Amino acid sequence: MGKSPFEVLYGFPPRHMGLDVDSVPPVLDLESWLAGRRHMQELVQQHLLRAQERMKRQADKGRSERVFSVGDKVFLKL
């Protein structure tokens, strides 16, 4: 997405150690800034959910469904 985690979280790039306040552009329209930030957070959330689903699919590939009844003897691997 071309944004750093800091920028996604706070909506602006991090300032450098010099703290040059004049180089930071002012936010003229707060509503549009908030909408853009909200949109960016939704995109990040979608990407995280997609990655989580992909990881679950990979983990479930080697698993099989097993059904046990009361009284069955099983080996446990701890």
Residue frames as qw, qx, qy, qz and C-alpha x, y, z in Angstrom:
[[0.000, 0.884, 0.467, 0.000, 0.00, 0.00, 0.00],
 [0.448, 0.551, -0.039, 0.703, 3.03, 2.23, 0.12],
 [0.343, -0.791, 0.100, -0.496, 2.52, 3.43, 3.71],
 [0.264, 0.287, -0.788, 0.476, 4.57, 2.80, 6.83],
 [0.414, -0.466, -0.772, 0.120, 2.82, 1.30, 9.89],
 [0.186, -0.365, -0.338, 0.847, 3.23, 4.67, 11.65],
 [0.170, 0.074, -0.298, -0.936, 1.55, 6.47, 8.78],
 [0.410, -0.321, -0.764, -0.381, -1.34, 3.99, 8.66],
 [0.399, -0.469, -0.691, 0.380, -1.90, 4.31, 12.40],
 [0.187, -0.563, -0.277, 0.756, -1.59, 8.08, 12.76],
 [0.428, 0.802, 0.418, -0.010, -2.39, 9.32, 9.26],
 [0.229, 0.945, -0.233, 0.009, 0.84, 11.25, 8.66],
 [0.794, 0.306, -0.394, 0.349, 4.49, 10.32, 8.15],
 [0.674, -0.601, -0.217, 0.370, 6.71, 10.38, 11.25],
 [0.085, 0.975, -0.183, 0.090, 8.73, 13.49, 11.93],
 [0.762, 0.288, -0.379, 0.439, 12.48, 13.21, 11.94],
 [0.609, -0.402, -0.398, 0.556, 14.66, 14.05, 14.90],
 [0.234, 0.135, 0.026, 0.962, 14.98, 17.69, 13.81],
 [0.038, 0.644, 0.684, -0.341, 11.22, 18.21, 14.43],
 [0.066, -0.056, 0.302, 0.949, 10.90, 20.63, 11.53],
 [0.282, 0.521, 0.674, -0.443, 7.28, 21.72, 12.11],
 [0.294, 0.605, -0.145, -0.726, 7.26, 24.00, 9.04],
 [0.157, 0.268, -0.826, -0.470, 7.77, 21.06, 6.65],
 [0.150, 0.304, 0.930, -0.145, 4.62, 19.25, 7.88],
 [0.156, -0.293, -0.451, -0.828, 1.66, 20.27, 5.71],
 [0.339, 0.028, 0.521, -0.783, -1.36, 21.47, 7.68],
 [0.094, 0.360, 0.920, 0.122, -4.59, 19.47, 7.48],
 [0.175, -0.060, -0.131, -0.974, -7.08, 21.80, 5.88],
 [0.693, -0.171, -0.262, -0.650, -10.15, 19.60, 5.83],
 [0.325, -0.335, 0.796, -0.384, -10.45, 17.45, 8.95],
 [0.818, 0.175, 0.348, -0.422, -13.38, 15.40, 7.64],
 [0.782, 0.538, -0.296, -0.111, -11.56, 14.34, 4.48],
 [0.145, 0.577, -0.758, 0.267, -8.44, 13.54, 6.52],
 [0.535, -0.176, 0.693, -0.451, -10.45, 11.39, 8.92],
 [0.870, 0.337, 0.117, -0.341, -12.23, 9.66, 6.04],
 [0.594, 0.609, -0.526, 0.023, -8.91, 8.88, 4.38],
 [0.100, -0.456, 0.801, -0.374, -7.51, 7.55, 7.64],
 [0.728, 0.018, 0.501, -0.468, -10.61, 5.41, 8.20],
 [0.833, 0.481, -0.155, -0.225, -10.31, 4.06, 4.66],
 [0.356, 0.595, -0.701, 0.167, -6.64, 3.20, 5.19],
 [0.360, -0.296, 0.768, -0.439, -7.44, 1.37, 8.44],
 [0.846, 0.218, 0.270, -0.405, -10.19, -0.62, 6.68],
 [0.703, 0.572, -0.416, -0.075, -7.72, -1.62, 3.96],
 [0.072, 0.507, -0.799, 0.314, -5.18, -2.73, 6.55],
 [0.621, -0.097, 0.603, -0.491, -7.89, -4.72, 8.37],
 [0.872, 0.383, -0.010, -0.306, -8.89, -6.45, 5.11],
 [0.522, 0.590, -0.609, 0.090, -5.27, -7.34, 4.36],
 [0.197, -0.396, 0.791, -0.423, -4.79, -8.74, 7.87],
 [0.777, 0.077, 0.425, -0.458, -7.95, -10.85, 7.60],
 [0.808, 0.503, -0.249, -0.179, -6.88, -12.18, 4.21],
 [0.287, 0.558, -0.741, 0.240, -3.45, -13.10, 5.58],
 [0.460, -0.243, 0.697, -0.494, -5.07, -14.77, 8.59],
 [0.872, 0.249, 0.180, -0.381, -7.34, -16.85, 6.34],
 [0.666, 0.575, -0.474, -0.012, -4.38, -17.85, 4.16],
 [0.003, 0.483, -0.796, 0.365, -2.40, -18.92, 7.24],
 [0.676, -0.060, 0.548, -0.489, -5.36, -20.98, 8.50],
 [0.867, 0.407, -0.110, -0.267, -5.74, -22.74, 5.14],
 [0.458, 0.571, -0.663, 0.159, -2.05, -23.64, 5.17],
 [0.238, -0.352, 0.771, -0.474, -2.26, -24.94, 8.76],
 [0.764, 0.091, 0.400, -0.498, -5.41, -26.96, 8.03],
 [0.629, 0.479, -0.527, -0.312, -3.88, -28.73, 5.01],
 [0.349, 0.291, -0.874, 0.171, -2.21, -31.39, 7.15],
 [0.345, -0.068, 0.674, -0.650, -5.10, -31.85, 9.56],
 [0.364, -0.195, -0.807, -0.422, -7.90, -34.38, 9.40],
 [0.578, -0.386, 0.081, -0.715, -11.24, -34.44, 11.18],
 [0.346, 0.041, -0.916, 0.199, -11.37, -37.04, 13.96],
 [0.631, -0.447, -0.089, -0.628, -14.32, -38.13, 16.05],
 [0.244, 0.157, -0.877, 0.382, -13.90, -39.82, 19.42],
 [0.644, -0.508, -0.399, -0.410, -16.47, -41.39, 21.69],
 [0.482, -0.643, 0.437, -0.404, -16.47, -41.65, 25.45],
 [0.892, -0.231, 0.386, -0.048, -14.35, -44.63, 26.43],
 [0.788, 0.571, -0.122, 0.195, -12.08, -44.57, 23.35],
 [0.691, -0.534, 0.158, 0.461, -8.40, -44.92, 24.10],
 [0.494, 0.842, -0.008, 0.218, -6.18, -42.35, 22.45],
 [0.702, -0.138, -0.085, 0.693, -2.53, -41.33, 22.56],
 [0.009, -0.991, -0.118, 0.063, -1.80, -37.71, 23.43],
 [0.675, 0.242, -0.044, 0.695, 1.26, -35.92, 22.17],
 [0.284, -0.912, -0.215, 0.202, 2.17, -33.10, 24.49]]
